[in-house]
Every structure is written in C-alpha cells, then in structure tokens.
Amino acid sequence: MAESDRKRRSTRNSKMVSSPVVTKMQAIMQKEMVREFLAEFMSTYVMMVFGLGSVAHMVLGEKFGSYLSVNLGFGFGVTMGVHMAGNISGAHMNAALTFTNCTLGRMSWKKFPVYILGQFLGSFLASATIYCLFYSAIIQFSGGHLTVTGPTATAGIFATYLPEHMTLWRGFLDEVIVTGILQLCLFAITDKKNNPALQGTQALVIGILIVVIGLSLGMNTGYAMNPSRDLPPRFFTFIAGWGIQVFRARDWWWVPVVAPLLGAYLGAIVYLVFIGSSIPRRPQILENSMNYEDRRIPVLPKTMSNPPTTLTPVSVSPANRPSVQTVPPLSDSIHLEHF
C-alpha cells in the first residue's frame, strides 16, 4: 500500500510539473511564426526527400531510376509539400519565391528569415536522411571515394552541377529564365481574378508544373530554381566528405542561389504588368451606396376588383429597410503556393 501511494504521489507530482511545461509548449506552437516555420521545415523536408531519393535511384541504380523518375519525384514531392503546408505558410519551399513575396509587399520582411531558416533546415535534414538511407549504395558505387566529377561522381545526388556543354553565364541565364517561368505559371495557377486551378487541385497542378519544367527545360542546369533546394545539400556534402570541391567545381555554387532570386522577381513583374493589370475588376458593392430614404417602390393594391389606373408609391422607412449583404472585394494579393 505504501509503495502504491508513493507511485500515485510521484505521478501526481509529475503531472503538476509537466502541465505548465505542456501548456507553455502549446502556447508557443500556436504562434503564427512558429507554425509557419514548422510548415516550411516539414514541407521542404518532404519535397527534398522524394526529390533527392529519385536522383539517388537514377545515379546509383540504373535499373531503378531515370530522368523521368527524377522529375516525377520532385513534382509529386512538391505536391505533398503543398498539401502539408499550403494553408499555414503558403508552402513556398523556395527561398526565391519567399524573396519575391517580400519584395512585392505581399509578405512582411520580418518573416523572411523565419521562412528561409525553415526551408534550409528541412533541406539539410533531407540530405542527411538520403545519405543515411543510401550510404551503402553510395560507397559501393563510388568505390569509397566521394567525388564531385567523373564517372563515379555522387555529389550530383544532392546538388546541381554545371555540365560540360554549358558556360557559367549561359547557366546563369538558364536559371533566370526557368525560375521566371515557374513564378509566372504559379501566379496564373493561384490568381483568383484570372483562371486559377480548381479548388483542391492546386497542389496537383503545381506538381505537374514542376514535372513539365523538368522534362522540357531541365537538361542544361538541372533546373535548381531554388536556393533552398541547392545550397543546404551542398553544405551537407561539404561536411559529409565530398570536401571543398563542391564549391569550387566550375564556380557554379553561387548561381543556383542568385539567379533564381532574379528570375522569380522578373517572372512576377511580367505577370503583374502584362496579365494582372489587364484583368477587369468587379465593381464593389458598398453597404451605404444606396439611399433607402429616397427610394420609392411601386406596389399593387391588395384588391384587384377595381384596378386603379395608377400605382401607389410607398416609401420604405429605415425601420423596414431590407438587409443588404455586401460582397467583400476580392483580395489584391495572390496567395503563392509553390516550390
């Protein structure tokens, strides 16, 4: 009995100690920026695990992967990420799109580091996950030598590298154009004033967009389009054993960081100038736009046995004023859900 009482007291004391801690944790988790950070972290992690895993299959196992499977992996990874975080943070999963949102005034700059930190941590952790899952295959394929270039190079599983047929500045221009097309199409998909994707299909349509971009424009640079997709995995490979060569190879490392920022901003400007400005706006109905004091409604008399030759105007008093439901104007902002 004494032992059972002692256990009850310890359980009760632990509840008393943990209850304030749990309450405080719940309060922290309900904060908007914390939820947005976690949403960007988890959605980017899921996207990168599917994407990098598909690249690992193509590089390490010829029978198990192809270029098409890489596009499908990243595309449907984006779809899952949008489902996971779309209504919380917008599921950017892309530092270039977050930068564009802030630059255009659609999101506060104070959220910029929160989103970027979540995306970078998610991408870095996804790289570590793929490395652990495919470690044996990587070592067997490379013969134990982790290299960036050559027939047994494996650094390309995690980050993009410039192929021999491309120059540095052609690669820069390619990333600008490809990212600009991504942002342009994302605006079209999510613009409620234009012809957006049907409600509930946005995630799938955005995923298909990624697949199409990869199939049509991905050969030259690997269509990074995203600093959050390229830079954290590159840091991971630097730490994990590939060395400083991941930053020195053809001086490419900075292009997937800078070019997508410029491309996404230009793509947004092109859409807003050539498409957004030409969309006709609906007239807004204001509650006080109609003066009911002066409005007179002609009504028929109750009996029609002797129909009068004129109708009796009846004034509508404020007490009998009919209720008017206003339609809120469509938001000028375009909610960006993207990769």
DRENDO-574425 format. One record per residue (C-alpha): x, y, z; residue in one letter. Coordinates in nm, 3 decimals, padded with zeros to 5 digits. Layout:
DRENDO-574425
+---------+---------+---------+------+
!       X !       Y !       Z ! code !
+---------+---------+---------+------+
!       X !       Y !       Z !    a !
...
+---------+---------+---------+------+
end
This chain:
DRENDO-574425
+---------+---------+---------+------+
!       X !       Y !       Z ! code !
+---------+---------+---------+------+
!  00.000 !  00.000 !  00.000 !    m !
!  00.275 !  00.241 !  00.092 !    a !
!  00.452 !  00.171 ! -00.236 !    e !
!  00.133 !  00.227 ! -00.439 !    s !
!  00.068 !  00.555 ! -00.256 !    d !
!  00.423 !  00.662 ! -00.333 !    r !
!  00.371 !  00.589 ! -00.702 !    k !
!  00.046 !  00.785 ! -00.704 !    r !
!  00.217 !  01.085 ! -00.543 !    r !
!  00.504 !  01.073 ! -00.793 !    s !
!  00.258 !  01.050 ! -01.085 !    t !
!  00.057 !  01.341 ! -00.944 !    r !
!  00.374 !  01.548 ! -00.894 !    n !
!  00.495 !  01.473 ! -01.246 !    s !
!  00.161 !  01.587 ! -01.385 !    k !
!  00.184 !  01.908 ! -01.184 !    m !
!  00.536 !  01.968 ! -01.315 !    v !
!  00.464 !  01.877 ! -01.676 !    s !
!  00.133 !  02.056 ! -01.705 !    s !
!  00.280 !  02.410 ! -01.711 !    p !
!  00.552 !  02.291 ! -01.949 !    v !
!  00.298 !  02.136 ! -02.185 !    v !
!  00.080 !  02.446 ! -02.165 !    t !
!  00.376 !  02.669 ! -02.246 !    k !
!  00.478 !  02.447 ! -02.537 !    m !
!  00.127 !  02.455 ! -02.674 !    q !
!  00.120 !  02.833 ! -02.647 !    a !
!  00.449 !  02.855 ! -02.836 !    i !
!  00.330 !  02.616 ! -03.105 !    m !
!  00.019 !  02.829 ! -03.164 !    q !
!  00.223 !  03.137 ! -03.251 !    k !
!  00.191 !  03.227 ! -03.616 !    e !
!  00.561 !  03.247 ! -03.697 !    m !
!  00.635 !  02.919 ! -03.520 !    v !
!  00.364 !  02.741 ! -03.717 !    r !
!  00.491 !  02.893 ! -04.041 !    e !
!  00.848 !  02.792 ! -03.959 !    f !
!  00.743 !  02.433 ! -03.890 !    l !
!  00.526 !  02.425 ! -04.202 !    a !
!  00.813 !  02.538 ! -04.426 !    e !
!  01.051 !  02.299 ! -04.249 !    f !
!  00.829 !  01.993 ! -04.290 !    m !
!  00.708 !  02.068 ! -04.644 !    s !
!  01.064 !  02.133 ! -04.768 !    t !
!  01.185 !  01.817 ! -04.596 !    y !
!  00.919 !  01.604 ! -04.766 !    v !
!  00.983 !  01.762 ! -05.106 !    m !
!  01.358 !  01.709 ! -05.081 !    m !
!  01.338 !  01.350 ! -04.953 !    v !
!  01.127 !  01.249 ! -05.253 !    f !
!  01.336 !  01.455 ! -05.496 !    g !
!  01.684 !  01.354 ! -05.378 !    l !
!  01.572 !  00.995 ! -05.336 !    g !
!  01.468 !  00.982 ! -05.700 !    s !
!  01.807 !  01.125 ! -05.806 !    v !
!  01.983 !  00.861 ! -05.595 !    a !
!  01.790 !  00.589 ! -05.778 !    h !
!  01.896 !  00.731 ! -06.116 !    m !
!  02.264 !  00.768 ! -06.022 !    v !
!  02.319 !  00.457 ! -05.812 !    l !
!  02.082 !  00.207 ! -05.969 !    g !
!  02.038 !  00.227 ! -06.344 !    e !
!  01.755 ! -00.025 ! -06.336 !    k !
!  01.562 !  00.162 ! -06.069 !    f !
!  01.563 !  00.522 ! -06.189 !    g !
!  01.560 !  00.751 ! -06.491 !    s !
!  01.542 !  01.119 ! -06.573 !    y !
!  01.164 !  01.089 ! -06.588 !    l !
!  01.154 !  00.940 ! -06.239 !    s !
!  01.357 !  01.235 ! -06.108 !    v !
!  01.102 !  01.480 ! -06.248 !    n !
!  00.816 !  01.278 ! -06.103 !    l !
!  00.991 !  01.257 ! -05.766 !    g !
!  01.039 !  01.632 ! -05.738 !    f !
!  00.699 !  01.710 ! -05.889 !    g !
!  00.496 !  01.493 ! -05.656 !    f !
!  00.724 !  01.586 ! -05.369 !    g !
!  00.613 !  01.945 ! -05.426 !    v !
!  00.251 !  01.829 ! -05.439 !    t !
!  00.283 !  01.661 ! -05.098 !    m !
!  00.456 !  01.969 ! -04.959 !    g !
!  00.175 !  02.197 ! -05.075 !    v !
! -00.081 !  01.967 ! -04.915 !    h !
!  00.117 !  01.972 ! -04.593 !    m !
!  00.175 !  02.347 ! -04.556 !    a !
! -00.042 !  02.527 ! -04.811 !    g !
! -00.293 !  02.672 ! -04.564 !    n !
! -00.033 !  02.752 ! -04.298 !    i !
!  00.262 !  02.918 ! -04.468 !    s !
!  00.166 !  02.902 ! -04.834 !    g !
!  00.415 !  02.616 ! -04.883 !    a !
!  00.684 !  02.823 ! -05.051 !    h !
!  00.961 !  02.562 ! -05.009 !    m !
!  01.169 !  02.803 ! -05.217 !    n !
!  01.374 !  03.100 ! -05.099 !    a !
!  01.332 !  03.272 ! -05.437 !    a !
!  00.954 !  03.273 ! -05.405 !    l !
!  00.971 !  03.394 ! -05.046 !    t !
!  01.204 !  03.674 ! -05.158 !    f !
!  00.961 !  03.773 ! -05.435 !    t !
!  00.668 !  03.779 ! -05.193 !    n !
!  00.854 !  04.013 ! -04.961 !    c !
!  00.983 !  04.234 ! -05.242 !    t !
!  00.632 !  04.284 ! -05.382 !    l !
!  00.494 !  04.365 ! -05.036 !    g !
!  00.281 !  04.052 ! -05.015 !    r !
!  00.458 !  03.932 ! -04.704 !    m !
!  00.640 !  04.108 ! -04.422 !    s !
!  01.019 !  04.111 ! -04.437 !    w !
!  01.031 !  04.005 ! -04.071 !    k !
!  00.901 !  03.663 ! -04.182 !    k !
!  01.174 !  03.625 ! -04.443 !    f !
!  01.441 !  03.478 ! -04.210 !    p !
!  01.181 !  03.251 ! -04.048 !    v !
!  01.082 !  03.100 ! -04.383 !    y !
!  01.442 !  03.073 ! -04.505 !    i !
!  01.558 !  02.906 ! -04.185 !    l !
!  01.275 !  02.652 ! -04.202 !    g !
!  01.345 !  02.575 ! -04.569 !    q !
!  01.722 !  02.543 ! -04.522 !    f !
!  01.693 !  02.318 ! -04.217 !    l !
!  01.436 !  02.097 ! -04.390 !    g !
!  01.654 !  02.066 ! -04.699 !    s !
!  01.968 !  01.995 ! -04.495 !    f !
!  01.795 !  01.727 ! -04.288 !    l !
!  01.652 !  01.568 ! -04.603 !    a !
!  02.005 !  01.545 ! -04.745 !    s !
!  02.123 !  01.375 ! -04.428 !    a !
!  01.830 !  01.134 ! -04.448 !    t !
!  01.907 !  01.034 ! -04.808 !    i !
!  02.275 !  00.998 ! -04.725 !    y !
!  02.196 !  00.759 ! -04.441 !    c !
!  01.944 !  00.558 ! -04.643 !    l !
!  02.172 !  00.520 ! -04.947 !    f !
!  02.512 !  00.516 ! -04.773 !    y !
!  02.596 !  00.156 ! -04.867 !    s !
!  02.496 !  00.213 ! -05.229 !    a !
!  02.698 !  00.537 ! -05.246 !    i !
!  03.012 !  00.368 ! -05.110 !    i !
!  02.974 !  00.070 ! -05.343 !    q !
!  02.912 !  00.285 ! -05.650 !    f !
!  03.199 !  00.526 ! -05.578 !    s !
!  03.446 !  00.267 ! -05.450 !    g !
!  03.471 !  00.456 ! -05.124 !    g !
!  03.589 !  00.778 ! -05.293 !    h !
!  03.335 !  01.060 ! -05.267 !    l !
!  03.393 !  01.270 ! -05.578 !    t !
!  03.220 !  01.566 ! -05.743 !    v !
!  03.315 !  01.497 ! -06.106 !    t !
!  03.399 !  01.185 ! -06.303 !    g !
!  03.224 !  00.859 ! -06.389 !    p !
!  03.170 !  00.764 ! -06.024 !    t !
!  03.072 !  01.111 ! -05.901 !    a !
!  02.798 !  01.110 ! -05.638 !    t !
!  02.781 !  01.475 ! -05.528 !    a !
!  02.520 !  01.532 ! -05.800 !    g !
!  02.273 !  01.328 ! -05.598 !    i !
!  02.241 !  01.621 ! -05.360 !    f !
!  02.311 !  01.944 ! -05.553 !    a !
!  02.326 !  02.066 ! -05.913 !    t !
!  02.648 !  02.098 ! -06.111 !    y !
!  02.710 !  02.261 ! -06.448 !    l !
!  02.756 !  02.014 ! -06.737 !    p !
!  03.043 !  02.042 ! -06.982 !    e !
!  02.832 !  02.183 ! -07.267 !    h !
!  02.728 !  02.489 ! -07.062 !    m !
!  02.926 !  02.801 ! -06.973 !    t !
!  02.882 !  02.974 ! -06.639 !    l !
!  02.687 !  03.272 ! -06.771 !    w !
!  02.471 !  03.062 ! -07.001 !    r !
!  02.386 !  02.858 ! -06.695 !    g !
!  02.304 !  03.177 ! -06.505 !    f !
!  02.071 !  03.293 ! -06.783 !    l !
!  01.911 !  02.948 ! -06.798 !    d !
!  01.831 !  02.954 ! -06.425 !    e !
!  01.688 !  03.307 ! -06.451 !    v !
!  01.456 !  03.212 ! -06.736 !    i !
!  01.345 !  02.877 ! -06.590 !    v !
!  01.272 !  03.028 ! -06.249 !    t !
!  01.090 !  03.317 ! -06.414 !    g !
!  00.864 !  03.073 ! -06.597 !    i !
!  00.800 !  02.891 ! -06.270 !    l !
!  00.690 !  03.211 ! -06.096 !    q !
!  00.487 !  03.325 ! -06.396 !    l !
!  00.291 !  03.000 ! -06.404 !    c !
!  00.244 !  02.995 ! -06.026 !    l !
!  00.080 !  03.336 ! -06.043 !    f !
! -00.153 !  03.210 ! -06.315 !    a !
! -00.241 !  02.896 ! -06.115 !    i !
! -00.325 !  03.086 ! -05.796 !    t !
! -00.469 !  03.415 ! -05.930 !    d !
! -00.836 !  03.411 ! -05.828 !    k !
! -00.912 !  03.706 ! -06.058 !    k !
! -00.795 !  03.519 ! -06.365 !    n !
! -00.847 !  03.149 ! -06.437 !    n !
! -00.698 !  02.965 ! -06.137 !    p !
! -00.678 !  02.593 ! -06.078 !    a !
! -00.995 !  02.444 ! -05.934 !    l !
! -01.025 !  02.450 ! -05.557 !    q !
! -00.846 !  02.147 ! -05.416 !    g !
! -00.640 !  02.080 ! -05.729 !    t !
! -00.375 !  02.349 ! -05.685 !    q !
! -00.123 !  02.114 ! -05.527 !    a !
! -00.152 !  01.861 ! -05.808 !    l !
! -00.135 !  02.129 ! -06.079 !    v !
!  00.177 !  02.282 ! -05.923 !    i !
!  00.337 !  01.938 ! -05.906 !    g !
!  00.259 !  01.881 ! -06.274 !    i !
!  00.415 !  02.221 ! -06.348 !    l !
!  00.743 !  02.107 ! -06.187 !    i !
!  00.737 !  01.785 ! -06.390 !    v !
!  00.679 !  01.976 ! -06.715 !    v !
!  00.959 !  02.225 ! -06.643 !    i !
!  01.197 !  01.939 ! -06.569 !    g !
!  01.104 !  01.747 ! -06.883 !    l !
!  01.132 !  02.049 ! -07.112 !    s !
!  01.397 !  02.274 ! -06.957 !    l !
!  01.592 !  02.068 ! -06.705 !    g !
!  01.883 !  01.934 ! -06.911 !    m !
!  02.114 !  02.237 ! -06.905 !    n !
!  02.148 !  02.308 ! -06.534 !    t !
!  01.929 !  02.056 ! -06.352 !    g !
!  01.659 !  02.324 ! -06.303 !    y !
!  01.752 !  02.412 ! -05.944 !    a !
!  01.520 !  02.718 ! -05.946 !    m !
!  01.554 !  02.724 ! -05.570 !    n !
!  01.834 !  02.831 ! -05.333 !    p !
!  01.671 !  02.618 ! -05.061 !    s !
!  01.694 !  02.312 ! -05.285 !    r !
!  02.063 !  02.357 ! -05.377 !    d !
!  02.265 !  02.537 ! -05.109 !    l !
!  02.183 !  02.333 ! -04.792 !    p !
!  02.253 !  01.996 ! -04.961 !    p !
!  02.579 !  02.140 ! -05.094 !    r !
!  02.678 !  02.235 ! -04.739 !    f !
!  02.589 !  01.885 ! -04.628 !    f !
!  02.811 !  01.721 ! -04.890 !    t !
!  03.095 !  01.954 ! -04.788 !    f !
!  03.061 !  01.830 ! -04.428 !    i !
!  02.992 !  01.465 ! -04.514 !    a !
!  03.316 !  01.402 ! -04.702 !    g !
!  03.300 !  01.544 ! -05.053 !    w !
!  03.510 !  01.840 ! -04.943 !    g !
!  03.562 !  02.192 ! -05.071 !    i !
!  03.535 !  02.078 ! -05.433 !    q !
!  03.155 !  02.103 ! -05.406 !    v !
!  03.203 !  02.483 ! -05.405 !    f !
!  03.496 !  02.502 ! -05.646 !    r !
!  03.362 !  02.292 ! -05.933 !    a !
!  03.339 !  02.543 ! -06.220 !    r !
!  03.248 !  02.815 ! -05.964 !    d !
!  02.886 !  02.714 ! -06.004 !    w !
!  02.767 !  02.709 ! -05.643 !    w !
!  02.651 !  03.073 ! -05.628 !    w !
!  02.443 !  03.063 ! -05.947 !    v !
!  02.155 !  02.848 ! -05.807 !    p !
!  02.142 !  03.095 ! -05.517 !    v !
!  02.142 !  03.429 ! -05.702 !    v !
!  01.984 !  03.352 ! -06.042 !    a !
!  01.653 !  03.214 ! -05.903 !    p !
!  01.605 !  03.530 ! -05.693 !    l !
!  01.633 !  03.747 ! -06.003 !    l !
!  01.429 !  03.510 ! -06.218 !    g !
!  01.138 !  03.479 ! -05.973 !    a !
!  01.116 !  03.857 ! -05.932 !    y !
!  01.122 !  03.917 ! -06.309 !    l !
!  00.859 !  03.648 ! -06.365 !    g !
!  00.630 !  03.810 ! -06.109 !    a !
!  00.674 !  04.154 ! -06.266 !    i !
!  00.598 !  04.018 ! -06.613 !    v !
!  00.274 !  03.859 ! -06.492 !    y !
!  00.158 !  04.165 ! -06.298 !    l !
!  00.231 !  04.403 ! -06.586 !    v !
!  00.109 !  04.202 ! -06.884 !    f !
! -00.162 !  03.984 ! -06.729 !    i !
! -00.262 !  04.113 ! -06.386 !    g !
! -00.314 !  04.474 ! -06.497 !    s !
! -00.543 !  04.370 ! -06.784 !    s !
! -00.784 !  04.162 ! -06.577 !    i !
! -01.116 !  04.352 ! -06.542 !    p !
! -01.208 !  04.421 ! -06.181 !    r !
! -01.556 !  04.357 ! -06.045 !    r !
! -01.744 !  04.658 ! -05.908 !    p !
! -01.750 !  04.661 ! -05.530 !    q !
! -02.090 !  04.680 ! -05.357 !    i !
! -02.082 !  04.915 ! -05.064 !    l !
! -02.339 !  04.891 ! -04.786 !    e !
! -02.415 !  05.263 ! -04.781 !    n !
! -02.409 !  05.314 ! -05.155 !    s !
! -02.789 !  05.302 ! -05.176 !    m !
! -03.001 !  05.566 ! -05.009 !    n !
! -03.310 !  05.392 ! -04.885 !    y !
! -03.463 !  05.713 ! -04.754 !    e !
! -03.536 !  05.838 ! -05.105 !    d !
! -03.610 !  05.504 ! -05.263 !    r !
! -03.979 !  05.452 ! -05.354 !    r !
! -04.115 !  05.117 ! -05.463 !    i !
! -04.446 !  05.095 ! -05.658 !    p !
! -04.672 !  04.821 ! -05.521 !    v !
! -05.010 !  04.689 ! -05.629 !    l !
! -05.312 !  04.739 ! -05.403 !    p !
! -05.444 !  04.437 ! -05.211 !    k !
! -05.770 !  04.407 ! -05.414 !    t !
! -05.785 !  04.398 ! -05.787 !    m !
! -06.163 !  04.404 ! -05.828 !    s !
! -06.145 !  04.766 ! -05.935 !    n !
! -05.789 !  04.806 ! -06.063 !    p !
! -05.672 !  05.164 ! -06.035 !    p !
! -05.522 !  05.346 ! -06.323 !    t !
! -05.211 !  05.444 ! -06.125 !    t !
! -04.989 !  05.267 ! -05.879 !    l !
! -04.948 !  05.388 ! -05.524 !    t !
! -04.589 !  05.474 ! -05.433 !    p !
! -04.497 !  05.354 ! -05.087 !    v !
! -04.189 !  05.491 ! -04.913 !    s !
! -03.955 !  05.248 ! -04.746 !    v !
! -03.876 !  05.365 ! -04.393 !    s !
! -03.539 !  05.296 ! -04.226 !    p !
! -03.713 !  05.055 ! -03.984 !    a !
! -03.837 !  04.843 ! -04.273 !    n !
! -03.518 !  04.874 ! -04.466 !    r !
! -03.424 !  04.542 ! -04.627 !    p !
! -03.095 !  04.397 ! -04.524 !    s !
! -02.816 !  04.411 ! -04.775 !    v !
! -02.535 !  04.160 ! -04.775 !    q !
! -02.216 !  04.304 ! -04.905 !    t !
! -01.979 !  04.103 ! -05.112 !    v !
! -01.626 !  04.158 ! -04.991 !    p !
! -01.390 !  04.266 ! -05.266 !    p !
! -01.151 !  04.009 ! -05.395 !    l !
! -00.812 !  04.034 ! -05.236 !    s !
! -00.549 !  04.206 ! -05.442 !    d !
! -00.291 !  03.965 ! -05.317 !    s !
! -00.213 !  03.641 ! -05.486 !    i !
! -00.152 !  03.362 ! -05.241 !    h !
!  00.159 !  03.189 ! -05.357 !    l !
!  00.171 !  02.817 ! -05.312 !    e !
!  00.482 !  02.690 ! -05.468 !    h !
!  00.801 !  02.521 ! -05.490 !    f !
+---------+---------+---------+------+
end
